[in-house]
Amino acid sequence: MNGRIVCINAGSSSLKFAVYQLAGPASAPTLCWRGSASALGGASRLQAADIGGEPLAEIIWQPKGDFAADFAAALDWLVQRLHAEGAPVLAVGHRIVHGGSQFAAPVRLDAATRQRLHALVTLAPLHQPYGLRAAEILERQLPDAMPVAVFDTAFHATQPDVATRYALPRSLSDEGVRAYGFHGLACEDLTDCLTHSNEPRGRGRLVLAHLGQGASMTAMLDRRSVACSMGFSALDGLPMGRRCGRLDPGVLLYLMRQHGLDADSLEDLLYRRSGLFGVSGVSDDMRILLASDASAAAEAVELFVYRAGRELGSLAAALGGLDALVFSGGIGENQPRIRAAICAAASWLGAHIDAEQNTAAGDPNQSGRGAADRLRWLHTADSAVAIGVMAVDEESVIAAHVGRLLQTGL
């Protein structure tokens, strides 16, 4: 068995991909090159680089008018590159955000599985359609490659029933109305990084704060999920770029009765017009909000930090204490002011971040892609809580899962 594994991570406005080499039945996938396409549907830009960071491509093209067309164009470029390289593609692994109650492990994507996953689109409308769309496009263009679905919800299957149950009639729970948790691939990546870490507290009661356009916090004990701020859908928990986060369901009843909003209108409001964007009226980008003089921008940042601190306290309660806090995601990795503010809100837990190390951390991606390099510790010597920052590599998690499936002969 010798060939390529392609990993696809499709988002609501972007596409990340990575190509790995599998050299034999007992080998682990090794990275060949990776890339991304951003601002799809707008000023689309595609970049790719080898493992040393040397550029392979940088393309800015005129948008074709909608996300779907630009999304397909980015995948076309990827396929053409793979054909030019000539190496056989053994499998394509796809990040699928929601696996529902049916999928707690990676599976081969066949027609029946795709149909079941399409039924979950309403639970993750920003991501599920595009993950499945990428699978359909690449199955046509790479018909000899095995398509594999790797689920963002699967990591949280270890949560106890009490953490996943809502106080609703049992018939609804039996139907699958329960908390699932998300950003599981980031959590898995952290567990891999922790195996290379010399910080013993990272093996105890830990919270991963994965903060970006989508934001969540996951409580982990012995590297297993105990609770997550996100629940039934990717709307729950923290305020996000354009998603509202946790909301009193009475607000929805009010909007339906007083403003006549139907399901589609509510979905648009909660997924696309709320969060940092809705509160600030300025942007959904934390960098822009931090640089803005607008009072509403400052209020959006303050709300984000407050809710993060409050959620952290809740998860520490679920764990019975807190030994370590790790930040990841676009905001978590790259915004030292937000890390410092959240740690200040958690000082009652004994969390103290080192100001100099926090500022100097910069972008963890600069330290390389290896698991041993991507997690840095930033706490003071007297901090009761270890504080870290990690550059997540979800594609490496997908590649590892796909490699194992290929080796077991699925």
C-alpha positions as CSV (number, residue, x, y, z in Angstrom):
1,M,0.0,0.0,0.0
2,N,1.7,3.1,-1.2
3,G,0.0,6.3,-2.2
4,R,-1.5,9.6,-1.2
5,I,-4.2,10.5,1.4
6,V,-6.0,13.8,0.7
7,C,-7.6,15.5,3.7
8,I,-10.4,18.0,3.2
9,N,-11.6,20.5,5.8
10,A,-14.5,22.5,4.3
11,G,-15.8,25.6,6.1
12,S,-18.6,28.1,5.4
13,S,-16.3,30.5,3.4
14,S,-13.0,28.6,3.1
15,L,-11.4,25.3,2.3
16,K,-8.3,23.7,3.8
17,F,-6.6,20.7,2.3
18,A,-3.5,18.6,3.0
19,V,-1.8,15.8,1.1
20,Y,-0.1,13.0,2.9
21,Q,2.0,10.0,1.8
22,L,1.3,6.5,3.1
23,A,4.4,4.5,2.4
24,G,3.3,1.0,3.5
25,P,0.9,-1.0,5.6
26,A,2.7,-0.3,8.9
27,S,3.6,3.3,8.3
28,A,2.0,6.5,9.5
29,P,0.9,9.2,7.0
30,T,3.6,11.8,6.4
31,L,2.7,15.3,5.2
32,C,3.7,16.3,1.6
33,W,2.1,19.6,1.2
34,R,-0.9,21.6,2.3
35,G,-3.0,24.6,1.3
36,S,-6.2,26.6,1.7
37,A,-8.7,28.6,-0.3
38,S,-10.2,31.6,1.5
39,A,-12.9,34.3,0.9
40,L,-14.7,31.9,-1.4
41,G,-17.6,33.7,-3.1
42,G,-15.6,37.0,-2.8
43,A,-12.0,37.9,-3.6
44,S,-11.1,34.2,-3.6
45,R,-7.4,33.3,-2.9
46,L,-5.8,29.9,-3.0
47,Q,-2.4,29.2,-1.4
48,A,-0.3,26.0,-1.1
49,A,3.1,25.3,0.4
50,D,5.4,22.3,1.0
51,I,6.4,21.1,4.4
52,G,9.2,23.6,4.5
53,G,6.9,26.5,3.9
54,E,8.1,27.0,0.3
55,P,5.1,28.3,-1.8
56,L,3.7,25.9,-4.4
57,A,0.9,28.2,-5.6
58,E,-0.7,31.5,-4.9
59,I,-3.7,32.3,-7.0
60,I,-6.1,35.2,-6.7
61,W,-9.0,34.8,-9.1
62,Q,-12.1,36.7,-10.1
63,P,-15.0,35.4,-8.1
64,K,-17.5,33.4,-10.2
65,G,-20.4,34.9,-8.4
66,D,-21.2,32.5,-5.6
67,F,-19.6,30.3,-3.0
68,A,-20.5,27.0,-4.7
69,A,-18.7,27.9,-7.9
70,D,-15.5,29.1,-6.2
71,F,-15.6,26.1,-3.9
72,A,-15.7,23.8,-6.9
73,A,-12.9,25.7,-8.6
74,A,-10.7,25.3,-5.6
75,L,-11.3,21.5,-5.6
76,D,-10.6,21.4,-9.4
77,W,-7.2,23.0,-8.8
78,L,-6.5,20.4,-6.1
79,V,-7.4,17.5,-8.4
80,Q,-5.3,18.9,-11.3
81,R,-2.3,19.2,-9.0
82,L,-2.8,15.6,-7.8
83,H,-3.0,14.3,-11.3
84,A,0.1,16.3,-12.3
85,E,2.1,14.7,-9.5
86,G,1.0,11.2,-10.7
87,A,1.0,9.4,-7.4
88,P,-2.1,7.2,-6.7
89,V,-4.7,8.7,-4.3
90,L,-5.7,5.9,-2.0
91,A,-8.3,7.8,0.0
92,V,-9.9,11.2,0.7
93,G,-10.7,12.0,4.3
94,H,-13.4,14.6,4.9
95,R,-14.1,16.6,8.1
96,I,-17.9,16.2,8.6
97,V,-19.0,18.5,11.4
98,H,-22.1,16.6,12.7
99,G,-22.3,12.8,13.0
100,G,-25.4,12.8,15.1
101,S,-26.0,9.9,17.5
102,Q,-25.3,7.4,14.7
103,F,-21.6,8.0,14.0
104,A,-19.0,8.0,16.8
105,A,-16.1,6.8,14.6
106,P,-14.8,7.4,11.1
107,V,-16.7,5.6,8.4
108,R,-16.5,5.0,4.6
109,L,-18.7,7.4,2.9
110,D,-21.2,5.4,0.8
111,A,-24.6,6.5,-0.6
112,A,-26.5,5.3,2.5
113,T,-24.2,7.1,4.9
114,R,-24.3,10.4,2.9
115,Q,-28.1,10.2,3.0
116,R,-28.1,9.9,6.8
117,L,-25.6,12.8,7.1
118,H,-27.7,15.0,4.8
119,A,-30.5,14.7,7.3
120,L,-28.3,16.5,9.8
121,V,-27.7,19.6,7.7
122,T,-30.1,21.7,9.7
123,L,-28.0,21.1,12.8
124,A,-24.8,22.5,11.2
125,P,-26.0,24.5,8.2
126,L,-22.8,26.5,7.8
127,H,-20.6,23.4,7.5
128,Q,-22.4,20.1,6.9
129,P,-23.5,20.9,3.3
130,Y,-20.0,21.9,2.2
131,G,-18.3,18.9,3.8
132,L,-20.8,16.6,1.9
133,R,-20.5,18.6,-1.3
134,A,-16.7,18.3,-1.3
135,A,-17.1,14.5,-0.9
136,E,-19.5,14.3,-3.8
137,I,-17.2,16.4,-6.1
138,L,-14.1,14.5,-5.3
139,E,-15.7,11.1,-5.5
140,R,-16.5,11.9,-9.2
141,Q,-13.1,13.3,-9.9
142,L,-11.1,10.7,-7.9
143,P,-13.3,7.6,-8.4
144,D,-10.6,5.1,-7.3
145,A,-10.0,6.9,-3.9
146,M,-11.9,5.7,-0.9
147,P,-14.0,8.5,0.6
148,V,-13.9,8.6,4.4
149,A,-15.9,10.8,6.8
150,V,-14.2,11.9,10.1
151,F,-16.6,13.5,12.5
152,D,-16.2,16.6,14.7
153,T,-18.7,15.2,17.2
154,A,-17.1,11.8,17.6
155,F,-14.6,12.8,20.3
156,H,-17.4,13.7,22.6
157,A,-19.1,10.3,22.6
158,T,-17.3,9.7,25.9
159,Q,-19.4,12.3,27.8
160,P,-21.7,10.9,30.5
161,D,-25.4,10.8,29.9
162,V,-26.0,13.5,32.4
163,A,-23.8,15.9,30.4
164,T,-25.7,15.3,27.1
165,R,-29.3,15.1,28.3
166,Y,-31.8,18.0,28.1
167,A,-34.7,18.3,30.5
168,L,-37.1,17.5,27.7
169,P,-39.6,14.6,27.3
170,R,-37.7,11.3,27.0
171,S,-39.2,10.7,23.6
172,L,-37.3,13.6,22.2
173,S,-34.1,12.4,23.9
174,D,-34.6,9.0,22.3
175,E,-35.1,10.8,18.9
176,G,-31.6,12.3,19.3
177,V,-32.3,15.7,20.8
178,R,-29.3,15.8,23.0
179,A,-26.0,17.6,23.4
180,Y,-23.2,16.3,21.1
181,G,-20.3,18.7,21.3
182,F,-18.1,20.0,18.5
183,H,-14.5,20.8,17.5
184,G,-13.6,17.2,18.4
185,L,-10.8,17.1,15.9
186,A,-9.1,20.0,17.6
187,C,-9.5,18.1,20.9
188,E,-8.0,15.0,19.4
189,D,-5.1,17.0,18.1
190,L,-4.5,18.4,21.6
191,T,-4.4,14.9,23.1
192,D,-1.6,14.1,20.6
193,C,0.3,17.2,21.4
194,L,0.0,16.4,25.2
195,T,1.8,13.1,24.7
196,H,4.9,15.1,23.7
197,S,4.5,17.7,26.5
198,N,6.5,17.7,29.7
199,E,3.8,19.6,31.6
200,P,2.1,17.0,33.9
201,R,-0.9,19.1,34.6
202,G,-1.9,18.7,30.9
203,R,-2.8,15.1,31.7
204,G,-5.3,16.1,34.4
205,R,-8.4,18.3,34.5
206,L,-8.1,20.4,31.3
207,V,-10.2,22.8,29.3
208,L,-9.5,23.5,25.6
209,A,-10.7,27.0,24.6
210,H,-11.0,26.7,20.8
211,L,-11.8,30.3,19.9
212,G,-12.4,31.6,16.4
213,Q,-15.3,32.3,14.0
214,G,-16.7,29.2,15.7
215,A,-15.9,29.0,19.4
216,S,-16.2,26.3,22.0
217,M,-14.7,25.1,25.3
218,T,-14.3,21.4,26.1
219,A,-13.7,19.9,29.5
220,M,-11.4,16.9,29.3
221,L,-10.4,14.5,32.1
222,D,-7.6,12.0,31.3
223,R,-7.8,13.2,27.7
224,R,-11.5,12.2,27.3
225,S,-14.4,14.7,26.8
226,V,-16.5,15.3,29.9
227,A,-18.5,18.3,28.8
228,C,-18.6,20.9,26.0
229,S,-20.0,24.4,25.7
230,M,-21.6,23.4,22.3
231,G,-24.5,21.1,22.5
232,F,-27.2,19.9,20.0
233,S,-25.9,22.3,17.3
234,A,-22.9,24.6,16.6
235,L,-25.0,27.6,17.8
236,D,-24.6,26.8,21.5
237,G,-22.2,28.1,24.1
238,L,-19.9,31.1,23.5
239,P,-20.7,34.1,21.3
240,M,-18.9,33.6,17.9
241,G,-18.1,35.6,14.8
242,R,-21.7,35.7,13.6
243,R,-23.4,33.0,15.8
244,C,-25.3,34.0,18.9
245,G,-24.1,31.3,21.3
246,R,-26.2,30.3,24.3
247,L,-29.6,31.9,24.2
248,D,-32.8,31.7,26.4
249,P,-35.3,29.7,24.2
250,G,-37.9,32.2,25.3
251,V,-36.2,34.7,23.0
252,L,-37.1,32.5,20.1
253,L,-40.7,32.3,21.2
254,Y,-40.8,36.1,21.5
255,L,-39.3,36.6,18.0
256,M,-41.8,34.2,16.5
257,R,-44.8,35.8,18.2
258,Q,-43.9,39.4,18.2
259,H,-41.8,39.7,15.0
260,G,-43.3,36.9,12.9
261,L,-40.0,35.1,12.3
262,D,-40.2,31.7,10.8
263,A,-37.5,28.9,11.0
264,D,-35.5,30.2,8.0
265,S,-35.5,33.8,9.4
266,L,-34.4,32.5,12.8
267,E,-31.6,30.5,11.2
268,D,-30.4,33.6,9.3
269,L,-30.5,35.7,12.5
270,L,-28.8,33.2,14.8
271,Y,-26.1,31.9,12.4
272,R,-25.3,35.0,10.2
273,R,-26.4,38.2,11.9
274,S,-25.5,37.7,15.6
275,G,-22.4,37.1,17.6
276,L,-19.5,39.6,17.5
277,F,-20.9,41.1,14.3
278,G,-24.4,41.6,15.7
279,V,-23.3,43.2,18.9
280,S,-20.6,45.4,17.4
281,G,-22.3,46.3,14.1
282,V,-18.6,46.7,13.0
283,S,-17.2,43.3,12.1
284,D,-17.0,39.6,13.0
285,D,-13.2,39.7,13.0
286,M,-11.7,40.0,16.5
287,R,-8.6,41.8,15.0
288,I,-10.8,44.6,13.6
289,L,-12.8,44.9,16.9
290,L,-9.6,45.2,19.0
291,A,-8.3,47.9,16.7
292,S,-11.6,49.8,16.6
293,D,-12.5,53.0,18.6
294,A,-16.2,52.2,18.4
295,S,-17.8,51.6,21.8
296,A,-19.9,48.9,20.4
297,A,-16.8,47.0,19.3
298,A,-15.4,47.2,22.8
299,E,-18.7,45.9,24.1
300,A,-18.6,42.9,21.8
301,V,-15.1,42.1,23.0
302,E,-16.1,42.5,26.6
303,L,-19.1,40.2,26.1
304,F,-16.9,37.5,24.5
305,V,-14.4,37.6,27.3
306,Y,-17.1,37.6,30.0
307,R,-19.0,34.6,28.5
308,A,-15.7,32.7,28.1
309,G,-14.8,33.3,31.7
310,R,-18.3,32.2,32.8
311,E,-18.2,29.1,30.7
312,L,-14.8,28.2,32.0
313,G,-16.1,28.3,35.5
314,S,-19.0,26.0,34.5
315,L,-16.6,23.5,33.0
316,A,-14.2,23.7,36.0
317,A,-17.2,22.8,38.1
318,A,-17.9,19.8,35.8
319,L,-14.3,18.7,36.2
320,G,-14.2,19.3,40.0
321,G,-11.3,21.8,39.5
322,L,-8.9,22.9,36.8
323,D,-5.3,21.9,36.2
324,A,-4.7,23.2,32.7
325,L,-6.2,25.7,30.1
326,V,-5.2,25.6,26.5
327,F,-6.1,28.2,23.9
328,S,-6.5,27.4,20.2
329,G,-8.3,28.6,17.1
330,G,-7.8,31.9,15.2
331,I,-8.5,34.0,18.2
332,G,-7.1,31.7,20.8
333,E,-3.8,31.3,18.9
334,N,-3.2,34.8,17.7
335,Q,-4.8,37.3,20.2
336,P,-2.7,37.6,23.4
337,R,-5.0,40.3,24.7
338,I,-8.0,37.9,24.6
339,R,-5.9,35.2,26.3
340,A,-4.8,37.6,29.0
341,A,-8.3,38.9,29.6
342,I,-9.8,35.4,29.9
343,C,-7.1,34.3,32.3
344,A,-7.7,37.5,34.4
345,A,-11.3,36.4,34.6
346,A,-10.1,33.0,35.8
347,S,-7.7,34.3,38.4
348,W,-10.0,33.0,41.1
349,L,-9.1,29.5,39.8
350,G,-5.4,30.3,40.3
351,A,-4.8,30.9,36.6
352,H,-2.0,33.4,36.0
353,I,-0.5,33.9,32.5
354,D,3.0,35.3,32.1
355,A,2.6,38.6,30.3
356,E,6.0,38.5,28.5
357,Q,5.6,34.9,27.3
358,N,2.0,35.6,26.3
359,T,3.0,38.5,24.1
360,A,6.0,36.8,22.7
361,A,4.1,33.7,21.8
362,G,2.9,35.3,18.5
363,D,1.7,32.8,16.0
364,P,2.4,29.2,17.2
365,N,2.4,28.1,13.5
366,Q,5.9,29.7,13.2
367,S,7.3,26.9,15.4
368,G,6.5,24.2,12.9
369,R,3.8,21.7,12.4
370,G,5.1,18.8,14.5
371,A,3.0,17.9,17.6
372,A,6.1,18.5,19.8
373,D,6.3,22.1,18.6
374,R,2.7,23.2,18.3
375,L,1.8,23.4,22.1
376,R,3.5,26.1,24.2
377,W,3.0,26.8,27.9
378,L,2.6,30.5,29.0
379,H,1.8,30.3,32.7
380,T,3.8,32.0,35.5
381,A,5.8,29.8,37.9
382,D,3.3,30.3,40.7
383,S,0.2,29.6,38.6
384,A,-2.0,26.9,39.9
385,V,-3.3,26.3,36.4
386,A,-1.0,25.5,33.4
387,I,-1.8,27.8,30.6
388,G,-1.0,26.9,27.0
389,V,-1.5,27.9,23.4
390,M,-1.7,25.4,20.5
391,A,-1.7,25.6,16.7
392,V,-4.3,23.1,15.7
393,D,-3.7,20.7,12.8
394,E,-7.1,19.0,12.2
395,E,-5.9,17.7,8.9
396,S,-3.2,15.5,10.6
397,V,-6.0,14.0,12.7
398,I,-8.0,13.2,9.6
399,A,-5.0,11.6,7.9
400,A,-4.3,9.4,10.9
401,H,-7.8,8.1,11.0
402,V,-7.9,7.5,7.3
403,G,-4.5,5.7,7.4
404,R,-5.8,3.4,10.1
405,L,-8.9,2.6,8.1
406,L,-6.8,1.8,5.0
407,Q,-4.6,-0.5,7.0
408,T,-7.5,-2.4,8.5
409,G,-8.8,-3.0,4.9
410,L,-12.2,-1.2,5.3
